[in-house]
């Protein structure tokens, strides 16, 4: 099972786990550990916490200068030539 498959499976199981009572949580936890091959304590941590949203990739800062400034800079270069 790949990491992305485990993540999607975790999201689906997490919904059931949070709504369940104690007996249901026990069964869900056993199933989740068997499918993903996780340690029981680690699986409890995963199912109990909220997952973080994907962060932006480093280096993708967006637009640095406005278009007007860039066009003015290009015009200045053309005048200098």
C-alpha positions as CSV (number, residue, x, y, z in Angstrom):
1,X,0.0,0.0,0.0
2,X,1.5,3.3,-1.0
3,X,1.6,6.4,1.2
4,X,-1.1,8.2,-0.8
5,X,-3.4,5.2,-0.5
6,X,-2.8,5.0,3.2
7,X,-3.6,8.6,3.6
8,X,-6.9,8.3,1.7
9,X,-7.8,5.2,3.7
10,X,-6.9,7.0,6.9
11,X,-9.2,9.9,6.0
12,X,-12.1,7.5,5.5
13,X,-11.5,5.4,8.6
14,X,-11.0,8.6,10.7
15,X,-14.6,9.7,10.0
16,X,-16.0,6.4,11.3
17,X,-13.5,6.3,14.2
18,X,-14.5,9.7,15.6
19,X,-18.3,8.9,15.4
20,X,-18.0,5.5,17.0
21,X,-18.4,4.3,20.6
22,X,-15.7,2.4,22.5
23,X,-16.5,-1.0,21.0
24,X,-16.6,0.3,17.5
25,X,-13.4,2.2,17.9
26,X,-11.7,-1.1,19.1
27,X,-12.8,-2.9,16.0
28,X,-11.9,-0.1,13.6
29,X,-8.5,0.2,15.3
30,X,-7.9,-3.6,14.8
31,X,-8.9,-3.3,11.1
32,X,-6.7,-0.3,10.5
33,X,-3.7,-1.9,12.1
34,X,-4.1,-5.0,10.0
35,X,-4.5,-3.2,6.7
36,X,-1.8,-0.6,7.1
37,X,0.6,-2.6,9.2
38,X,0.9,0.1,11.8
39,X,1.7,-0.3,15.4
40,X,-1.4,0.0,17.6
41,X,-0.2,3.1,19.5
42,X,0.8,4.9,16.3
43,X,-2.6,4.1,14.7
44,X,-4.4,5.6,17.8
45,X,-2.4,8.8,17.3
46,X,-3.2,9.0,13.6
47,X,-6.9,8.3,14.0
48,X,-7.2,10.7,16.9
49,X,-5.5,13.8,15.5
50,X,-6.5,16.2,12.7
51,X,-4.4,16.0,9.6
52,X,-2.6,19.1,8.5
53,X,-3.4,20.6,5.1
54,X,-0.8,20.5,2.4
55,X,1.7,23.3,2.7
56,X,3.0,25.3,-0.3
57,X,6.1,24.0,-1.7
58,X,9.2,25.9,-0.7
59,X,10.2,28.5,-3.3
60,X,6.8,29.1,-4.7
61,X,6.4,32.7,-3.4
62,X,4.1,34.0,-6.0
63,X,4.4,37.3,-7.9
64,X,7.1,39.5,-6.5
65,X,6.6,42.7,-8.5
66,X,3.4,44.1,-10.0
67,X,3.1,44.1,-13.8
68,X,3.2,47.9,-14.0
69,X,6.7,47.9,-12.4
70,X,8.0,45.3,-14.7
71,X,6.7,47.1,-17.8
72,X,8.2,50.4,-16.6
73,X,11.5,48.6,-16.1
74,X,11.4,47.2,-19.6
75,X,10.6,50.6,-21.0
76,X,13.5,52.2,-19.1
77,X,15.8,49.6,-20.6
78,X,14.6,50.3,-24.1
79,X,15.2,54.0,-23.6
80,X,18.7,53.4,-22.4
81,X,19.7,51.5,-25.5
